[in-house]
Amino acid sequence: MQESQTFTPPSSSLTEDEVKRRFMPFLRDFYKNRYEPMPNSVSAELDNVSKEGWVADGKITFRKSDGTPFVCTYEATSRDKAEEVKFQLNFHYFLWDCGAFGVVCAALAYVFFYQTDLPWLAELKTVGNIGLLLGMGIIGFFGWYFVMQGWRKYRYIFAIQQFKQYFADEQWVAIAEDVFPSPNDPYMLELRNQCVYNGIGLAIVPLEGMVRKVIDPSRLGIFGKDRKMTQWVTRAQWYQSFSQNVETMAARRPKTPDALTAFWNKIYRTVHYLVIDPFKRNVWSLLRKPAGQTSSAYNRFMSAQGVQKWVAMLAIVVIAPLFWRVITLSDSKVADLKDLQLRPNGVNPEDQVGYLVEGELIPADGEPTGVPKQFPVSRDKKFRDEDNTIDLSGGEDEEEEEEVEKPKPVSKPKPAAKAPDACAILKTKRGWFVQDNSYTDKNMATARAATLRSRGIPCEWAAQTCIAADRTGWLVWLGDLYPTEAAAKVAADNFKKAFQRYDLKNGSFLVRKLR
């Protein structure tokens, strides 16, 4: 009886081994024309591994015409291994960037509030400041998370990342024709862009016909200066050396656990089965991308995110001293800071001249506008020891008799006190003043000052030489000296309104600084 044979149709897709073997003749012909290798120096091997664990599906070595060695490796990918050449979100690296950006946002926001509204920051106390930092950090974290996911920086391709770990003169990615459905596939375009950027060659291996070259690799590995050399062996040689090393095998042999380890494993398996596994399957798989992938492959080809750690550390160094100063501010210091904030332009309102009522200036005779904190004490010696407190109690036993005013004896007029030297004031003090006008004649300056004083506007006149030795003439200045330029400008605006009220002619006031 003749046995029946089952007919197996030919596969319509190349396997990874077929891609490896079909790509090797193409490389031989390519480098034969490109570098003209020395006769009998070309060596081709499949399934190569290194002592560090890197895998190269194929490797060609030869000596160029000048005698220098040349190494070329390639990664072959079939349709069933398409994940090796499709980009994924490098979630581990992406989370580190989100965290670093969140810390930087918290630091910038804290510095801003520290400079603009320190009393409010101090009133939050310790818990409030911690909450502010955490809130700003969370806003920065999720802002980067939702906005920057599509950045090309986080597109991770396994084959490209593996090539970055070791040095070879030239490297190739060979993919089967059916790995991508079309040349315009987004994964294909990203693979091509990263190959161009890293100087890696790209070729397509069809089911039938010749290999199609897409991108040539950069000559002599100009992108591999920072990569290390590695020693390659075939996969069969690696397994053979490992099987002959009995001591290594014995060291890797599992040991019988002791009683404590067995008890711990029993608890851990229960928690893992009932809590950890359901959480990973139902919650964590939805939060992370790509779903179902572990970060072991990413960590294998990525550094320990040193840049992100340094950025976060520097931001914390900036925050720490400011945070400590804020939470240690005393209540009296906070009250002083709030009082300074209430002063316009940092000037005490009691030191200003004139009253503002509904936006209209009512000038006073050079007296402060604020309410005095106590009843003024008379300069006369006979009233200095008396109680000058105003009684506002309104008691019922208060006498309402009117006293008859006695006529005051006429006293001889005292000689007028000598007016203080205005020039001495300008020479001994510092600050800003409002100049009304300047004159070449002294009589004109004194007449202008007398006119202004008759209208209740305080002013002084002095020689220009009081300010600078090289100036000539006389000037008239209004009011007092002011500590800042902003306060002097505010006073100039007030004087301008007063001049308009009394129909006084004036030019544009000049705010000047005493040197």
C-alpha positions as CSV (number, residue, x, y, z in Angstrom):
1,M,0.0,0.0,0.0
2,Q,1.4,3.3,-1.0
3,E,1.6,6.0,1.7
4,S,-0.3,9.2,1.1
5,Q,1.8,12.3,1.2
6,T,0.4,15.7,2.3
7,F,1.1,18.5,-0.1
8,T,2.5,21.6,1.6
9,P,2.1,24.8,-0.4
10,P,5.1,27.1,-0.6
11,S,5.1,29.9,2.0
12,S,4.3,33.4,0.6
13,S,6.5,35.0,3.3
14,L,10.2,34.8,4.0
15,T,11.4,33.6,7.3
16,E,14.1,35.3,9.2
17,D,16.7,32.7,8.3
18,E,15.8,33.0,4.6
19,V,16.2,36.8,4.8
20,K,19.7,36.3,6.4
21,R,20.9,34.0,3.7
22,R,19.5,35.9,0.8
23,F,21.0,39.1,2.0
24,M,24.5,37.7,2.4
25,P,25.3,37.4,-1.4
26,F,24.1,41.0,-1.9
27,L,26.6,42.2,0.6
28,R,29.5,40.3,-1.0
29,D,28.8,41.9,-4.3
30,F,28.3,45.3,-2.8
31,Y,31.6,45.5,-1.0
32,K,33.5,43.8,-3.8
33,N,32.8,46.9,-5.9
34,R,32.9,49.4,-3.0
35,Y,36.2,48.6,-1.2
36,E,37.9,46.0,-3.5
37,P,38.8,43.6,-0.6
38,M,42.1,41.6,-0.7
39,P,41.8,38.1,-2.3
40,N,40.9,35.3,0.1
41,S,40.2,37.7,3.0
42,V,36.4,37.8,2.9
43,S,34.7,35.9,5.7
44,A,30.9,35.7,6.2
45,E,29.2,34.3,9.3
46,L,25.6,34.1,10.4
47,D,24.1,34.2,13.9
48,N,26.9,36.1,15.7
49,V,26.9,37.0,19.4
50,S,29.3,38.9,21.5
51,K,30.4,38.4,25.1
52,E,28.2,41.5,26.1
53,G,25.1,39.7,24.7
54,W,24.7,41.7,21.4
55,V,23.3,39.7,18.5
56,A,24.2,40.2,14.8
57,D,22.2,38.1,12.4
58,G,25.0,38.3,9.8
59,K,28.6,39.6,9.7
60,I,31.1,40.1,6.9
61,T,34.8,40.8,7.6
62,F,37.6,41.4,5.1
63,R,40.8,43.4,4.5
64,K,40.7,46.4,2.3
65,S,43.3,47.1,-0.4
66,D,45.4,49.0,2.2
67,G,45.4,46.0,4.6
68,T,43.1,47.5,7.2
69,P,40.4,45.2,8.6
70,F,36.7,46.0,7.8
71,V,33.7,44.7,9.8
72,C,30.1,44.9,8.6
73,T,27.1,43.6,10.5
74,Y,23.4,43.4,9.6
75,E,20.0,42.8,11.2
76,A,17.6,40.6,9.3
77,T,13.9,40.9,10.0
78,S,11.0,38.9,8.6
79,R,7.2,39.6,8.9
80,D,6.9,37.6,12.1
81,K,9.7,39.6,13.7
82,A,8.4,43.0,12.4
83,E,8.4,44.5,16.0
84,E,12.2,44.7,15.8
85,V,11.9,47.5,13.1
86,K,8.7,49.2,14.1
87,F,9.0,52.2,16.5
88,Q,7.4,52.2,19.9
89,L,7.1,54.7,22.6
90,N,10.1,54.5,24.9
91,F,7.9,54.8,28.0
92,H,10.6,54.5,30.6
93,Y,12.7,57.3,29.0
94,F,9.5,59.3,28.4
95,L,8.5,59.2,32.1
96,W,11.9,60.4,33.2
97,D,11.5,63.4,31.0
98,C,8.0,64.1,32.3
99,G,9.3,64.0,35.9
100,A,12.3,66.3,35.2
101,F,10.0,68.8,33.4
102,G,7.6,68.7,36.3
103,V,10.4,69.5,38.8
104,V,11.6,72.4,36.6
105,C,8.1,73.8,36.4
106,A,7.7,73.7,40.1
107,A,11.0,75.5,40.6
108,L,10.2,78.2,38.1
109,A,6.7,78.8,39.6
110,Y,8.1,78.9,43.1
111,V,10.8,81.4,42.1
112,F,8.1,83.6,40.5
113,F,5.9,83.6,43.5
114,Y,8.9,84.2,45.8
115,Q,9.9,87.3,43.8
116,T,6.4,88.8,43.3
117,D,4.3,87.8,46.4
118,L,6.5,86.6,49.2
119,P,4.0,87.5,52.0
120,W,1.3,85.3,50.4
121,L,3.8,82.5,50.0
122,A,4.8,82.8,53.7
123,E,1.1,82.7,54.8
124,L,0.7,79.3,53.2
125,K,2.9,77.8,55.9
126,T,4.8,74.5,55.4
127,V,1.9,72.4,54.2
128,G,0.7,75.0,51.8
129,N,4.1,75.4,50.2
130,I,4.5,71.7,49.8
131,G,1.1,71.5,48.2
132,L,2.0,74.4,45.8
133,L,5.2,72.6,44.8
134,L,3.5,69.3,44.3
135,G,0.6,70.9,42.3
136,M,2.9,72.8,40.0
137,G,5.1,69.7,39.5
138,I,2.0,67.6,38.7
139,I,0.8,70.2,36.1
140,G,4.3,70.1,34.5
141,F,4.4,66.3,34.5
142,F,1.0,65.8,32.8
143,G,1.6,68.8,30.5
144,W,4.7,67.1,29.1
145,Y,2.9,63.7,29.2
146,F,0.0,64.7,27.0
147,V,1.7,67.2,24.7
148,M,5.1,65.5,23.9
149,Q,4.1,61.8,23.4
150,G,4.4,62.2,19.6
151,W,8.0,63.7,19.7
152,R,10.4,61.7,17.5
153,K,12.8,61.6,20.4
154,Y,10.8,58.9,22.1
155,R,10.4,56.6,19.0
156,Y,12.3,53.5,19.9
157,I,13.4,51.0,17.3
158,F,15.0,47.8,18.7
159,A,17.3,47.2,15.7
160,I,18.6,50.7,15.6
161,Q,19.2,50.8,19.3
162,Q,21.1,47.6,19.2
163,F,23.4,48.9,16.5
164,K,24.3,51.9,18.8
165,Q,25.8,49.6,21.4
166,Y,28.8,48.3,19.5
167,F,31.2,49.6,16.8
168,A,31.2,48.3,13.2
169,D,32.5,50.0,10.1
170,E,29.1,49.7,8.5
171,Q,25.7,48.3,9.5
172,W,22.6,47.3,7.7
173,V,19.0,46.6,8.3
174,A,17.5,44.0,5.9
175,I,13.8,43.6,6.0
176,A,11.5,41.2,4.1
177,E,9.3,42.7,1.4
178,D,6.1,42.0,3.3
179,V,7.1,43.6,6.7
180,F,5.4,46.9,5.8
181,P,2.3,47.0,3.7
182,S,3.4,50.0,1.6
183,P,6.4,52.3,1.1
184,N,4.5,55.2,2.7
185,D,3.7,53.3,5.9
186,P,4.5,55.5,8.9
187,Y,6.6,52.8,10.5
188,M,8.6,52.4,7.3
189,L,9.2,56.2,7.0
190,E,10.4,56.4,10.6
191,L,12.7,53.4,10.1
192,R,14.1,55.1,7.0
193,N,14.6,58.4,8.8
194,Q,16.4,56.9,11.7
195,C,18.7,54.9,9.4
196,V,19.6,58.1,7.5
197,Y,20.2,59.9,10.8
198,N,22.4,57.2,12.3
199,G,24.3,56.3,9.0
200,I,22.8,52.8,8.7
201,G,22.1,51.1,5.4
202,L,18.6,49.8,4.6
203,A,17.6,47.1,2.0
204,I,14.5,45.2,1.1
205,V,14.7,41.4,0.4
206,P,11.8,40.2,-1.8
207,L,10.4,36.7,-2.0
208,E,11.8,36.4,-5.5
209,G,14.2,38.6,-7.5
210,M,17.1,40.8,-6.5
211,V,17.6,42.6,-3.2
212,R,16.6,46.3,-3.5
213,K,18.9,48.8,-1.8
214,V,17.0,51.7,-0.2
215,I,19.8,53.6,1.7
216,D,23.6,53.2,1.6
217,P,25.4,53.2,5.0
218,S,27.7,56.0,5.8
219,R,31.3,55.2,4.8
220,L,33.7,54.0,7.5
221,G,31.2,54.4,10.3
222,I,31.5,58.1,11.0
223,F,28.7,57.7,13.5
224,G,30.5,55.1,15.6
225,K,33.2,57.1,17.2
226,D,31.7,56.7,20.7
227,R,30.9,53.0,20.3
228,K,33.1,50.2,21.7
229,M,34.7,47.3,19.8
230,T,33.4,43.9,20.6
231,Q,34.5,40.3,19.9
232,W,32.1,38.3,17.8
233,V,31.6,34.5,17.8
234,T,28.9,32.4,16.2
235,R,25.9,31.3,18.2
236,A,27.0,27.7,17.9
237,Q,30.5,28.5,19.3
238,W,28.9,30.4,22.1
239,Y,26.7,27.6,23.2
240,Q,29.6,25.1,22.9
241,S,31.8,27.2,25.1
242,F,29.1,27.6,27.7
243,S,28.3,23.8,27.8
244,Q,32.0,23.0,28.3
245,N,32.2,25.3,31.3
246,V,31.0,23.0,34.0
247,E,31.6,25.5,36.8
248,T,29.5,28.1,35.2
249,M,26.7,25.6,34.7
250,A,27.0,24.5,38.4
251,A,26.8,28.1,39.6
252,R,23.7,28.7,37.6
253,R,22.0,25.5,38.9
254,P,19.0,26.3,41.1
255,K,19.5,25.6,44.8
256,T,17.0,24.1,47.2
257,P,15.4,27.0,49.1
258,D,15.5,27.1,52.9
259,A,12.4,27.2,55.1
260,L,12.3,31.1,55.3
261,T,12.6,31.4,51.5
262,A,9.9,28.9,50.9
263,F,7.6,30.7,53.4
264,W,8.3,34.0,51.7
265,N,7.7,32.6,48.2
266,K,4.3,31.2,49.4
267,I,3.2,34.7,50.5
268,Y,4.7,36.4,47.5
269,R,2.9,34.1,45.0
270,T,-0.4,34.7,46.7
271,V,0.0,38.5,46.6
272,H,1.3,38.4,43.0
273,Y,-1.6,36.2,41.9
274,L,-4.4,38.1,43.6
275,V,-3.1,41.8,43.5
276,I,-0.1,42.4,41.3
277,D,-1.2,40.4,38.2
278,P,-4.8,41.9,38.1
279,F,-3.4,45.4,38.5
280,K,-0.9,44.9,35.6
281,R,-3.5,43.3,33.4
282,N,-6.4,45.7,34.0
283,V,-4.9,49.1,35.1
284,W,-1.2,49.3,34.2
285,S,-1.6,48.0,30.7
286,L,-4.0,50.9,30.0
287,L,-1.7,53.6,31.5
288,R,1.5,52.7,29.9
289,K,2.5,52.6,26.2
290,P,3.2,50.4,24.4
291,A,0.7,48.1,26.1
292,G,2.1,44.7,27.1
293,Q,5.7,45.7,26.7
294,T,8.3,45.7,29.5
295,S,11.0,48.2,30.0
296,S,13.8,45.6,30.0
297,A,14.5,46.0,26.3
298,Y,14.5,49.8,26.7
299,N,16.8,49.8,29.7
300,R,19.2,47.4,28.0
301,F,19.9,50.0,25.3
302,M,19.4,53.2,27.2
303,S,21.6,55.0,29.7
304,A,20.4,55.6,33.3
305,Q,18.8,58.9,32.3
306,G,21.7,61.0,33.8
307,V,20.6,64.2,32.1
308,Q,17.1,64.1,33.6
309,K,18.5,63.3,37.0
310,W,20.9,66.2,36.9
311,V,18.2,68.6,35.7
312,A,15.8,67.6,38.5
313,M,18.6,67.8,41.1
314,L,19.6,71.4,40.0
315,A,15.9,72.4,40.2
316,I,15.6,71.0,43.7
317,V,18.8,72.8,44.7
318,V,17.2,76.1,43.6
319,I,14.0,75.4,45.5
320,A,15.4,74.2,48.8
321,P,16.9,77.5,50.1
322,L,13.9,79.5,49.0
323,F,11.5,77.0,50.6
324,W,13.5,77.1,53.9
325,R,13.5,80.9,54.0
326,V,9.8,81.1,53.4
327,I,8.8,78.6,56.1
328,T,11.1,80.2,58.7
329,L,9.8,83.8,58.2
330,S,8.4,85.3,61.4
331,D,4.9,86.8,61.6
332,S,6.4,90.3,62.3
333,K,8.5,90.0,59.2
334,V,5.5,89.0,57.1
335,A,3.6,92.0,58.4
336,D,6.4,94.3,57.5
337,L,6.5,92.9,54.0
338,K,2.8,93.3,53.6
339,D,3.1,96.9,54.8
340,L,5.7,97.6,52.1
341,Q,3.4,96.2,49.5
342,L,0.7,98.7,50.4
343,R,3.0,101.7,49.9
344,P,2.8,103.1,46.3
345,N,6.3,103.0,44.7
346,G,7.7,102.2,48.1
347,V,7.0,105.7,49.5
348,N,5.1,106.3,52.8
349,P,1.8,108.1,51.9
350,E,2.2,110.3,55.1
351,D,5.3,111.8,53.5
352,Q,3.5,113.0,50.4
353,V,2.3,116.7,50.0
354,G,-1.3,117.4,49.1
355,Y,-4.6,115.5,49.5
356,L,-6.3,113.4,46.8
357,V,-10.1,113.5,47.1
358,E,-12.0,111.6,44.4
359,G,-9.0,112.1,42.1
360,E,-8.7,115.8,42.7
361,L,-5.7,117.3,44.4
362,I,-6.2,119.6,47.4
363,P,-2.8,121.2,48.2
364,A,-1.7,121.6,51.8
365,D,1.0,124.0,53.1
366,G,3.8,121.4,52.9
367,E,2.3,119.3,55.7
368,P,2.1,115.5,55.5
369,T,-1.2,114.1,54.1
370,G,-1.5,111.2,56.5
371,V,-3.2,111.3,59.9
372,P,-0.6,111.7,62.7
373,K,-0.4,108.8,65.1
374,Q,-0.7,111.0,68.2
375,F,-1.7,114.5,69.1
376,P,1.1,116.9,68.4
377,V,3.0,118.3,71.4
378,S,3.3,122.0,71.6
379,R,6.7,123.5,71.3
380,D,6.0,125.9,74.1
381,K,7.7,124.8,77.3
382,K,4.8,125.7,79.6
383,F,2.5,123.2,77.7
384,R,5.1,120.4,77.3
385,D,4.1,118.6,80.5
386,E,0.4,118.9,80.1
387,D,-1.9,116.1,78.9
388,N,-2.6,116.8,75.2
389,T,-4.8,113.7,74.7
390,I,-8.1,114.4,73.0
391,D,-11.1,113.1,75.1
392,L,-13.7,111.5,72.8
393,S,-15.6,109.6,75.5
394,G,-18.5,112.0,75.6
395,G,-19.3,111.6,79.3
396,E,-22.5,113.0,80.8
397,D,-20.7,115.1,83.5
398,E,-18.9,117.1,80.9
399,E,-19.1,120.9,81.6
400,E,-20.5,122.9,78.7
401,E,-19.8,126.4,80.0
402,E,-18.2,128.7,77.6
403,E,-15.2,130.5,78.8
404,V,-14.8,134.1,78.0
405,E,-11.8,134.6,75.9
406,K,-9.5,137.2,77.4
407,P,-7.7,139.6,75.0
408,K,-4.1,138.5,74.5
409,P,-1.5,141.1,75.4
410,V,0.1,142.6,72.4
411,S,3.7,141.5,72.3
412,K,6.5,143.0,70.4
413,P,7.2,141.4,67.0
414,K,10.1,139.1,67.1
415,P,12.8,139.4,64.4
416,A,12.2,137.0,61.6
417,A,14.2,133.9,61.8
418,K,16.8,133.4,59.2
419,A,15.5,131.1,56.5
420,P,17.6,127.9,56.1
421,D,20.1,127.9,53.3
422,A,18.5,126.0,50.4
423,C,21.9,125.4,48.9
424,A,23.0,123.6,52.1
425,I,20.0,121.3,51.8
426,L,20.8,120.3,48.3
427,K,24.5,119.7,49.1
428,T,23.9,117.6,52.2
429,K,21.0,115.4,51.1
430,R,20.5,112.8,48.5
431,G,17.4,112.0,46.4
432,W,15.2,113.3,43.7
433,F,13.5,116.8,43.4
434,V,11.0,118.4,41.1
435,Q,12.3,121.5,39.3
436,D,9.8,124.2,38.4
437,N,12.0,126.4,36.3
438,S,15.4,127.9,36.0
439,Y,16.4,131.6,35.7
440,T,19.5,133.7,34.8
441,D,18.6,136.4,37.3
442,K,18.3,135.8,41.1
443,N,15.5,138.3,41.5
444,M,13.3,136.4,39.0
445,A,13.9,133.2,40.9
446,T,13.0,134.8,44.3
447,A,9.9,136.4,42.8
448,R,8.7,133.1,41.4
449,A,9.2,131.4,44.7
450,A,7.3,134.1,46.5
451,T,4.4,133.7,44.1
452,L,4.2,130.0,44.6
453,R,4.3,130.3,48.4
454,S,1.5,132.9,48.4
455,R,-0.7,130.2,46.7
456,G,0.2,127.6,49.3
457,I,2.6,125.6,47.2
458,P,5.9,124.8,49.1
459,C,9.0,125.6,47.1
460,E,12.6,126.7,47.5
461,W,15.1,128.5,45.3
462,A,18.9,128.0,45.0
463,A,21.8,128.5,42.8
464,Q,22.6,126.0,40.1
465,T,26.1,125.7,41.5
466,C,24.6,123.9,44.5
467,I,24.1,120.9,42.1
468,A,27.0,121.2,39.8
469,A,30.0,123.5,39.8
470,D,29.8,124.0,36.0
471,R,26.2,125.3,36.0
472,T,25.2,128.9,36.1
473,G,21.9,130.7,37.0
474,W,19.2,130.0,39.6
475,L,16.5,127.3,39.9
476,V,13.2,126.9,41.8
477,W,12.2,123.5,43.0
478,L,8.9,122.3,44.6
479,G,8.2,120.4,47.7
480,D,10.7,118.2,49.4
481,L,13.3,115.6,48.3
482,Y,12.1,112.2,47.4
483,P,13.8,108.8,47.9
484,T,13.0,107.4,44.4
485,E,12.4,108.7,40.9
486,A,9.0,107.2,40.8
487,A,7.9,109.1,44.0
488,A,9.3,112.3,42.5
489,K,7.2,111.7,39.3
490,V,4.1,111.2,41.4
491,A,4.7,114.4,43.2
492,A,5.3,116.2,39.9
493,D,1.9,115.1,38.7
494,N,0.3,116.3,41.9
495,F,1.9,119.7,41.6
496,K,0.8,119.9,38.0
497,K,-2.8,119.5,39.1
498,A,-2.4,122.1,41.8
499,F,-1.0,124.6,39.2
500,Q,-4.0,124.0,37.0
501,R,-6.3,124.6,40.0
502,Y,-4.7,128.0,40.8
503,D,-4.2,129.0,37.1
504,L,-0.4,129.1,37.6
505,K,1.7,129.1,34.5
506,N,4.3,126.4,34.3
507,G,6.3,124.5,31.8
508,S,6.9,120.8,32.0
509,F,8.4,119.9,35.4
510,L,11.8,118.3,35.4
511,V,12.6,115.5,37.8
512,R,16.3,115.7,38.7
513,K,18.6,113.6,40.8
514,L,21.1,115.1,43.3
515,R,24.6,113.7,42.6
